[in-house]
Amino acid sequence: MKIIEGFRLREVMGQPTVIGEGIGQINFNKLITLNGTAAYLWQSVEGKEFTVEQLAGLLTERYSIDEATARKDAAAISGEWIKSGIVENGEE
């Protein structure tokens, strides 16, 4: 997976928010607010390819949660990012 070019994490009214920047995102008409954990994951993988397993590893390192929970949470957030059109799944 990879964050689609032109999407950036910015702080909007005190909240980490993904916004589309540039001509390629002109039709993106939504802002996506992230919680602190999702913002941490976004910042950790911004500009590089990543997998659900890598996201899960970041979660276990930072929050000391078990692997099964981390993998479930990582799959959920990456699935939401793909569904929202801000991340592309390179595995297709």
Secondary structure, 3 states (H helix, E strand, C coil): CEECCCEEEEEECCEEEEEECCHHHCCCCCCEECCHHHHHHHHHHCCCCCCHHHHHHHHHHHHCCCHHHHHHHHHHHHHHHHHHCCEECCCC
